[in-house]
Amino acid sequence: MPHKIAGDPALQRLVIEQSPDALVLCSPDDEVILWSPGARATFGYSEVEAVGRRFAELVVPPDRQAEEQALRAAALGRDVLSRAMLHRHRDGRLLYVDSTTRAVRHDDGSLRCYVVCTRDVTALTVERDARLLEDRYRDLLEWVPDAIVIANEIGRIVLFNSQSETMFGYARGEMIGQPIESLLPRRHGLAHVGHRLRYQSKPQVRRMGAGLELFGLRKDGSEFPVEISLSPLGASDGRFVMSAIRDISQQKLAEKELQEKNAALQVANQAKDRFLATMSHELRTPLNAILGFSGILLMKLPGALNAEQERQLGIVKTSGEHLLSLINDLLDLAKIQSGTFQLSPEMIDVGGALKEVHATLLPLADKKGLTLSLQLPATPLHRSVDRRALSQVLLNLSNNAIKFTATGSVLLELSRSERGIAISVVDTGVGIAEADQPKLFTSFTQVGDPRRRPEGTGLGLHLSARLAELMGGRIELQSVLGVGSRFTLCLDDA
């Protein structure tokens, strides 16, 4: 005689306990009254944890709460309502489910409870998505150079191309249906779930983790740096996200080597600066003594000198002054390069500073038989600038003009330009070849006609250009070979 389930509580209970589906009984207020073993297996909550809590709060994602409420409202008007839905496991992963809801009423027609029967169809849905994308995109994505991984809206992998197999060490069959987080280090996995859900709410083509260091996780447990580009991929059966993944291990290695070289270079520069500062101090001390004693001898304080002795002492003094100037320039340049050179701007009469330079160099010009003239505007021009730096630039430019002009004249000219103040040093020297002009301020080596730089290294011009930059200006050059040159210090208005 066949068993009669109706009226047999033991058999009824057996059906509930052995059913593979999640069977849930909810009050009209959505509180769980009954929670079957199938519900525990599907959603991860024990009966003790579930009973008394609202069903929607337990298993419905926050962004699907309105959908769940609409389902309950619709169930009130129908005998049975079935629908494919998205639910959530206790551990946070999303599940595809087929859910059937029935509203149970009292004899008077009032609502007694809801009976919910839910079946996990995640594996079937993933398999369907994988077949769909395999048919549409597999052949195309096999030819791209990057690893391509496509995940569906619950973060399960549905396409894994051959480059992905090579990069991560997994066979395609191992990864279909796995969470996309399985390709990330564990420390990033939980955070990535939140990032993924936020991305799906506003999908767009963009880099993943912009400004962050991202790592992939191989099958053997090793990690490697990656760049990941995300793209939404629409399909009629759902929403998908395509990840293009690139291994940047070599790029990171090159960046590390570059950082190490930069650090070593910085240490070397600091050592160079310390050496220059020490060398400058150590050289200036005996050099000042040489200049002082040669000056005393030239003044003939110890006794008379014959013409040859006076000439030779003059050479010693001139060479010493030139060497001292180079040492000072080296020290200033080292300070500029190390960022320790300090400017002290003050409001000055620029014409007055140019007069001082003219007076200082007039004896040198007279000695060479050159005309050193000064041209100033009728109205004084004032400027907030470091007086020492300005004088040093003007002395360098003017001294070079006198030094490399054999005959003719040198003009020091101050004028108002369209953008500010222009101070020009114009000579009638041999000029500078056009090909050499662009590198004149950036190289210490001799350029152009050897008659143009018979003694110099270009250090003074390089230093002048750097000082001009610190003062917010620049040096411009106009020169014609065989005619002469015009060096102009341009100080723009703030």
C-alpha positions as CSV (number, residue, x, y, z in Angstrom):
1,M,0.0,0.0,0.0
2,P,1.5,3.3,-1.0
3,H,2.5,5.8,1.7
4,K,0.2,8.6,2.3
5,I,2.2,11.9,2.9
6,A,-0.9,13.9,3.8
7,G,-1.5,13.7,7.5
8,D,1.8,12.0,8.2
9,P,4.0,14.6,10.0
10,A,7.1,12.4,9.9
11,L,7.0,12.0,6.1
12,Q,6.2,15.8,5.7
13,R,9.2,16.5,7.8
14,L,11.3,14.1,5.8
15,V,10.4,15.9,2.6
16,I,11.5,19.3,4.1
17,E,14.8,17.9,5.4
18,Q,15.8,15.9,2.3
19,S,14.8,18.4,-0.4
20,P,17.8,19.8,-2.2
21,D,16.0,23.1,-2.7
22,A,15.9,25.9,-0.1
23,L,12.5,25.7,1.6
24,V,11.7,28.8,3.6
25,L,8.6,29.9,5.5
26,C,8.2,33.6,6.1
27,S,5.7,35.6,8.1
28,P,3.8,38.5,6.5
29,D,6.5,40.8,7.8
30,D,9.2,38.6,6.0
31,E,10.6,37.1,9.2
32,V,11.9,33.6,8.7
33,I,9.7,31.0,10.5
34,L,11.2,27.8,9.0
35,W,14.6,27.3,7.4
36,S,15.3,24.0,5.8
37,P,18.6,22.1,5.6
38,G,18.5,22.9,1.8
39,A,18.4,26.6,2.7
40,R,21.4,26.2,4.9
41,A,23.3,24.4,2.1
42,T,22.3,27.1,-0.4
43,F,22.8,30.2,1.6
44,G,25.2,29.2,4.4
45,Y,23.1,30.3,7.4
46,S,22.1,27.8,10.0
47,E,18.5,27.5,11.2
48,V,19.4,29.3,14.5
49,E,21.0,32.2,12.6
50,A,18.1,32.5,10.1
51,V,14.9,32.1,12.1
52,G,13.6,35.4,13.4
53,R,15.5,37.5,10.8
54,R,14.1,39.1,7.7
55,F,14.5,36.9,4.6
56,A,15.5,39.8,2.4
57,E,18.1,41.0,4.7
58,L,19.7,37.6,4.8
59,V,19.9,36.6,1.1
60,V,18.9,39.6,-1.1
61,P,21.7,42.0,-2.3
62,P,21.1,45.6,-1.2
63,D,20.5,46.8,-4.8
64,R,17.8,44.1,-5.3
65,Q,15.7,44.8,-2.3
66,A,13.1,46.7,-4.3
67,E,12.9,43.7,-6.7
68,E,12.2,41.4,-3.8
69,Q,9.5,43.6,-2.4
70,A,7.8,43.8,-5.8
71,L,7.9,40.0,-6.0
72,R,6.1,39.6,-2.7
73,A,3.5,42.1,-3.7
74,A,2.9,40.3,-7.0
75,A,2.7,36.9,-5.1
76,L,-0.3,38.2,-3.2
77,G,-2.3,38.3,-6.4
78,R,-1.3,35.0,-7.8
79,D,-1.4,31.4,-6.6
80,V,2.3,30.7,-7.4
81,L,4.9,33.1,-8.7
82,S,8.3,31.9,-10.2
83,R,11.2,34.1,-11.2
84,A,14.9,34.0,-11.9
85,M,16.7,36.2,-9.3
86,L,20.0,37.1,-7.9
87,H,20.6,36.2,-4.2
88,R,23.6,36.4,-1.9
89,H,25.4,33.7,0.1
90,R,26.5,34.3,3.7
91,D,30.2,34.7,2.5
92,G,29.1,37.5,0.2
93,R,29.2,35.7,-3.2
94,L,26.3,36.1,-5.5
95,L,24.1,33.3,-6.7
96,Y,21.7,32.8,-9.6
97,V,18.5,31.2,-8.3
98,D,15.1,30.2,-9.5
99,S,12.7,31.3,-6.8
100,T,9.1,30.3,-6.4
101,T,6.9,32.2,-4.0
102,R,3.4,31.3,-2.8
103,A,1.2,33.4,-0.4
104,V,-0.7,31.2,2.1
105,R,-3.9,32.6,3.6
106,H,-6.2,32.0,6.6
107,D,-9.7,30.8,6.1
108,D,-10.9,34.4,6.3
109,G,-8.6,35.3,3.4
110,S,-6.0,37.2,5.4
111,L,-2.3,36.5,4.8
112,R,-0.9,33.8,6.9
113,C,2.7,33.4,5.5
114,Y,4.8,33.1,2.4
115,V,6.3,29.8,1.2
116,V,9.5,30.3,-0.7
117,C,11.2,27.5,-2.7
118,T,14.6,28.5,-4.1
119,R,17.0,26.5,-6.3
120,D,20.6,27.4,-6.9
121,V,21.2,27.5,-10.7
122,T,24.5,29.3,-10.7
123,A,26.4,26.5,-12.3
124,L,23.8,26.1,-15.1
125,T,23.8,29.9,-15.7
126,V,27.6,30.1,-15.8
127,E,27.7,27.2,-18.3
128,R,25.1,28.9,-20.4
129,D,27.1,32.2,-20.3
130,A,30.3,30.4,-21.2
131,R,28.7,28.8,-24.2
132,L,27.3,32.1,-25.3
133,L,30.6,34.0,-25.2
134,E,32.5,31.1,-26.5
135,D,30.4,31.1,-29.7
136,R,30.6,34.9,-30.1
137,Y,34.1,35.9,-29.0
138,R,36.4,33.0,-28.6
139,D,38.1,33.0,-32.0
140,L,38.5,36.8,-32.0
141,L,40.0,37.0,-28.5
142,E,42.5,34.2,-29.2
143,W,44.4,36.6,-31.5
144,V,44.8,39.5,-29.0
145,P,48.2,39.8,-27.3
146,D,46.8,40.3,-23.8
147,A,45.2,37.8,-21.4
148,I,41.4,38.2,-21.7
149,V,39.2,37.1,-18.9
150,I,35.4,37.8,-19.1
151,A,33.2,37.5,-15.9
152,N,29.5,37.7,-15.6
153,E,27.6,40.0,-13.3
154,I,28.2,37.8,-10.3
155,G,31.9,37.7,-10.9
156,R,32.2,34.2,-12.2
157,I,34.6,33.6,-15.1
158,V,32.9,32.6,-18.3
159,L,35.7,33.1,-20.8
160,F,39.5,32.4,-20.4
161,N,41.6,32.8,-23.5
162,S,44.9,30.9,-24.2
163,Q,47.0,33.9,-23.2
164,S,45.3,33.7,-19.8
165,E,46.2,30.1,-19.5
166,T,49.8,30.9,-20.3
167,M,49.9,33.8,-17.9
168,F,48.2,32.2,-14.9
169,G,49.1,28.6,-15.4
170,Y,45.5,27.3,-15.3
171,A,43.7,25.3,-18.0
172,R,40.6,26.9,-19.3
173,G,38.4,24.1,-17.9
174,E,39.7,24.8,-14.4
175,M,38.7,28.5,-14.4
176,I,35.2,28.5,-16.0
177,G,32.8,29.2,-13.2
178,Q,35.4,30.2,-10.7
179,P,35.2,33.7,-9.0
180,I,37.4,36.3,-10.7
181,E,39.0,36.9,-7.3
182,S,40.7,33.5,-7.6
183,L,43.2,35.3,-9.9
184,L,44.1,37.9,-7.3
185,P,46.2,37.6,-4.1
186,R,44.1,36.8,-1.1
187,R,44.8,40.1,0.5
188,H,43.1,41.9,-2.4
189,G,40.2,39.4,-2.9
190,L,37.7,40.8,-0.4
191,A,38.3,44.4,-1.3
192,H,37.9,43.5,-5.0
193,V,34.4,42.2,-4.5
194,G,33.3,45.7,-3.4
195,H,35.2,47.3,-6.2
196,R,33.6,44.9,-8.7
197,L,30.1,45.7,-7.4
198,R,30.7,49.4,-7.6
199,Y,32.0,49.1,-11.1
200,Q,28.9,47.1,-12.3
201,S,26.7,49.9,-11.0
202,K,28.5,52.4,-13.3
203,P,30.3,50.3,-16.0
204,Q,32.8,52.1,-18.3
205,V,36.0,51.6,-20.1
206,R,38.8,52.4,-17.7
207,R,42.0,51.1,-16.1
208,M,41.5,49.0,-12.9
209,G,43.0,50.4,-9.7
210,A,44.4,53.6,-11.3
211,G,47.3,54.8,-9.1
212,L,47.6,51.4,-7.3
213,E,49.9,48.5,-7.7
214,L,48.0,45.4,-8.9
215,F,49.2,41.8,-8.7
216,G,48.0,38.6,-10.3
217,L,48.2,35.2,-8.7
218,R,49.4,32.2,-10.6
219,K,48.3,28.6,-10.0
220,D,51.7,27.9,-8.3
221,G,51.0,30.7,-5.8
222,S,53.5,33.1,-7.2
223,E,52.5,36.8,-7.7
224,F,53.4,39.1,-10.5
225,P,52.6,42.8,-11.2
226,V,49.8,43.5,-13.8
227,E,48.0,46.2,-15.6
228,I,44.2,45.6,-16.1
229,S,41.8,47.4,-18.4
230,L,38.1,46.9,-17.8
231,S,35.4,47.1,-20.4
232,P,31.6,46.5,-20.1
233,L,30.4,43.9,-22.5
234,G,26.7,43.9,-23.2
235,A,24.8,40.8,-24.3
236,S,21.2,40.0,-24.6
237,D,21.4,37.4,-21.8
238,G,23.1,39.5,-19.2
239,R,25.9,41.9,-18.4
240,F,29.6,41.0,-18.6
241,V,32.9,42.6,-17.8
242,M,35.9,42.0,-19.9
243,S,39.4,42.3,-18.3
244,A,42.5,42.8,-20.5
245,I,45.4,41.8,-18.3
246,R,49.1,42.5,-19.1
247,D,52.1,41.2,-17.2
248,I,54.3,44.2,-16.4
249,S,57.1,42.3,-14.6
250,Q,59.8,43.5,-17.0
251,Q,58.5,47.1,-16.8
252,K,58.6,47.0,-13.0
253,L,62.0,45.6,-13.1
254,A,63.2,48.3,-15.4
255,E,61.5,50.9,-13.1
256,K,63.3,49.5,-10.1
257,E,66.6,49.5,-11.8
258,L,66.0,53.1,-12.9
259,Q,65.1,54.1,-9.3
260,E,68.3,52.4,-8.0
261,K,70.3,54.3,-10.6
262,N,68.6,57.6,-9.8
263,A,69.4,57.0,-6.1
264,A,73.0,56.2,-6.9
265,L,73.2,59.3,-9.1
266,Q,71.7,61.4,-6.3
267,V,74.4,60.1,-3.9
268,A,77.1,60.8,-6.6
269,N,75.7,64.3,-7.1
270,Q,75.8,64.9,-3.4
271,A,79.3,63.6,-3.2
272,K,80.2,65.9,-6.1
273,D,78.7,68.9,-4.5
274,R,80.6,68.2,-1.2
275,F,83.8,67.7,-3.2
276,L,83.3,71.0,-5.1
277,A,82.5,72.9,-1.9
278,T,85.6,71.4,-0.1
279,M,87.8,71.9,-3.2
280,S,86.7,75.5,-3.6
281,H,87.5,76.3,0.0
282,E,90.8,74.5,0.0
283,L,91.9,76.1,-3.3
284,R,90.7,79.6,-2.5
285,T,92.8,79.8,0.7
286,P,96.3,79.4,-0.9
287,L,95.1,81.2,-4.0
288,N,94.1,84.3,-2.1
289,A,97.5,84.2,-0.5
290,I,99.2,84.1,-4.0
291,L,97.0,87.0,-5.2
292,G,97.8,89.0,-2.0
293,F,101.6,88.5,-2.2
294,S,101.7,89.1,-6.0
295,G,99.8,92.3,-5.4
296,I,102.2,93.4,-2.7
297,L,105.2,92.7,-5.0
298,L,103.5,94.6,-7.8
299,M,103.0,97.6,-5.5
300,K,106.8,97.4,-5.0
301,L,106.5,97.5,-1.2
302,P,109.4,95.0,-0.7
303,G,111.6,96.8,-3.3
304,A,111.9,97.8,-6.9
305,L,111.1,95.3,-9.8
306,N,112.6,95.3,-13.2
307,A,110.3,95.2,-16.3
308,E,110.4,91.5,-16.8
309,Q,109.7,90.7,-13.2
310,E,106.7,93.1,-13.2
311,R,105.4,91.5,-16.4
312,Q,105.7,88.0,-15.0
313,L,104.1,88.9,-11.7
314,G,101.3,90.5,-13.7
315,I,100.7,87.2,-15.5
316,V,100.6,85.4,-12.1
317,K,98.1,87.8,-10.7
318,T,95.9,87.8,-13.8
319,S,95.9,83.9,-14.0
320,G,95.2,83.7,-10.2
321,E,92.2,86.0,-10.6
322,H,90.9,84.0,-13.5
323,L,91.3,80.8,-11.5
324,L,89.6,82.3,-8.5
325,S,86.7,83.3,-10.8
326,L,86.4,79.8,-12.1
327,I,86.4,78.4,-8.5
328,N,83.7,80.8,-7.5
329,D,81.6,79.9,-10.5
330,L,82.0,76.1,-9.8
331,L,80.9,76.7,-6.2
332,D,77.9,78.7,-7.3
333,L,76.9,76.1,-9.9
334,A,77.2,73.3,-7.3
335,K,74.8,75.3,-5.0
336,I,72.3,75.8,-7.9
337,Q,72.4,72.1,-8.8
338,S,71.9,71.0,-5.2
339,G,69.1,73.6,-4.6
340,T,71.0,75.4,-1.9
341,F,71.6,78.6,-3.8
342,Q,69.5,81.3,-2.1
343,L,68.4,84.5,-3.8
344,S,67.7,87.7,-1.8
345,P,65.6,89.9,-4.0
346,E,65.4,93.7,-3.3
347,M,64.1,96.6,-5.2
348,I,67.1,98.2,-7.1
349,D,67.9,100.7,-9.8
350,V,68.9,98.3,-12.6
351,G,70.7,101.2,-14.4
352,G,72.8,101.8,-11.3
353,A,73.9,98.2,-11.2
354,L,74.8,98.4,-14.9
355,K,76.9,101.5,-14.1
356,E,78.9,99.6,-11.5
357,V,79.6,96.9,-14.1
358,H,80.7,99.5,-16.6
359,A,83.0,101.2,-14.1
360,T,84.5,97.9,-13.1
361,L,85.3,96.7,-16.7
362,L,86.3,100.1,-18.2
363,P,90.0,99.7,-17.4
364,L,90.0,96.2,-19.0
365,A,88.4,97.6,-22.2
366,D,90.8,100.6,-22.2
367,K,93.7,98.2,-21.9
368,K,92.6,96.4,-25.1
369,G,91.9,99.6,-26.9
370,L,88.1,98.9,-27.0
371,T,85.3,101.4,-26.6
372,L,83.1,100.4,-23.7
373,S,79.9,102.5,-23.8
374,L,76.8,102.6,-21.7
375,Q,73.3,103.4,-22.9
376,L,70.5,104.0,-20.2
377,P,66.9,105.1,-20.6
378,A,65.9,108.6,-19.5
379,T,63.7,107.2,-16.8
380,P,65.3,104.8,-14.2
381,L,64.0,101.3,-14.3
382,H,63.5,99.6,-11.0
383,R,63.2,95.9,-10.4
384,S,63.0,93.5,-7.4
385,V,66.0,91.2,-8.0
386,D,69.0,89.7,-6.3
387,R,71.7,92.3,-6.8
388,R,74.6,89.9,-6.5
389,A,73.2,87.4,-9.0
390,L,72.3,90.2,-11.5
391,S,75.8,91.7,-11.2
392,Q,77.4,88.3,-11.7
393,V,75.4,87.7,-14.9
394,L,76.2,91.1,-16.3
395,L,79.9,90.9,-15.4
396,N,80.1,87.5,-17.1
397,L,78.4,88.7,-20.3
398,S,80.4,91.9,-20.4
399,N,83.7,90.4,-19.5
400,N,83.2,87.8,-22.3
401,A,82.4,90.5,-24.8
402,I,85.6,92.4,-24.0
403,K,87.7,89.2,-23.8
404,F,86.6,87.9,-27.2
405,T,86.5,91.2,-29.1
406,A,89.8,92.2,-30.7
407,T,88.9,95.6,-32.2
408,G,85.8,97.8,-32.2
409,S,83.5,98.4,-29.3
410,V,81.3,96.8,-26.6
411,L,77.9,98.4,-25.7
412,L,76.0,97.9,-22.4
413,E,72.3,98.8,-23.0
414,L,69.3,98.9,-20.7
415,S,65.8,99.3,-22.2
416,R,62.2,98.6,-21.5
417,S,60.9,95.6,-23.5
418,E,57.3,94.5,-24.2
419,R,57.4,91.9,-21.4
420,G,59.7,93.7,-18.9
421,I,63.4,94.8,-18.8
422,A,66.1,93.9,-21.3
423,I,69.8,94.3,-20.6
424,S,71.9,93.8,-23.7
425,V,75.7,93.4,-24.2
426,V,76.6,94.1,-27.8
427,D,80.1,93.4,-29.2
428,T,81.8,93.7,-32.6
429,G,83.7,90.4,-32.1
430,V,84.0,87.4,-34.4
431,G,80.5,86.1,-33.7
432,I,79.3,82.6,-33.1
433,A,78.3,80.1,-35.8
434,E,74.5,79.4,-35.9
435,A,75.0,75.7,-35.4
436,D,76.9,76.3,-32.1
437,Q,74.4,78.8,-30.7
438,P,71.8,76.3,-29.3
439,K,74.4,74.5,-27.2
440,L,76.3,77.5,-26.0
441,F,74.6,77.8,-22.6
442,T,74.4,74.0,-21.9
443,S,78.0,72.9,-22.6
444,F,81.3,73.5,-20.9
445,T,83.2,72.6,-24.0
446,Q,84.7,75.0,-26.5
447,V,82.4,75.7,-29.5
448,G,82.6,77.7,-32.7
449,D,85.6,79.6,-34.0
450,P,88.6,78.8,-31.8
451,R,89.3,82.5,-31.7
452,R,86.0,83.0,-30.0
453,R,86.8,80.8,-26.9
454,P,90.6,80.6,-26.7
455,E,90.7,80.3,-22.9
456,G,87.2,79.6,-21.8
457,T,85.3,76.5,-20.9
458,G,81.8,77.9,-21.3
459,L,81.2,77.7,-17.5
460,G,80.5,81.4,-17.1
461,L,77.8,81.4,-19.7
462,H,76.2,78.2,-18.4
463,L,76.2,79.7,-14.8
464,S,74.8,82.9,-16.2
465,A,71.9,81.1,-17.8
466,R,71.1,79.2,-14.6
467,L,71.2,82.4,-12.5
468,A,68.9,84.1,-15.1
469,E,66.4,81.2,-14.7
470,L,66.5,81.6,-10.9
471,M,65.8,85.3,-11.2
472,G,62.8,84.4,-13.4
473,G,64.5,85.5,-16.6
474,R,66.4,84.1,-19.6
475,I,69.4,85.0,-21.8
476,E,68.7,85.4,-25.5
477,L,71.4,85.4,-28.2
478,Q,71.7,87.0,-31.6
479,S,75.0,86.5,-33.4
480,V,76.4,86.7,-37.0
481,L,79.7,85.1,-37.7
482,G,82.3,87.8,-38.5
483,V,80.0,90.7,-37.5
484,G,79.4,90.4,-33.7
485,S,77.0,89.2,-31.0
486,R,74.2,90.5,-28.8
487,F,73.6,88.8,-25.5
488,T,70.3,90.0,-23.8
489,L,69.3,89.3,-20.3
490,C,65.4,89.4,-20.3
491,L,63.7,90.0,-17.0
492,D,60.0,89.7,-17.5
493,D,57.5,91.6,-15.3
494,A,55.8,89.4,-12.7
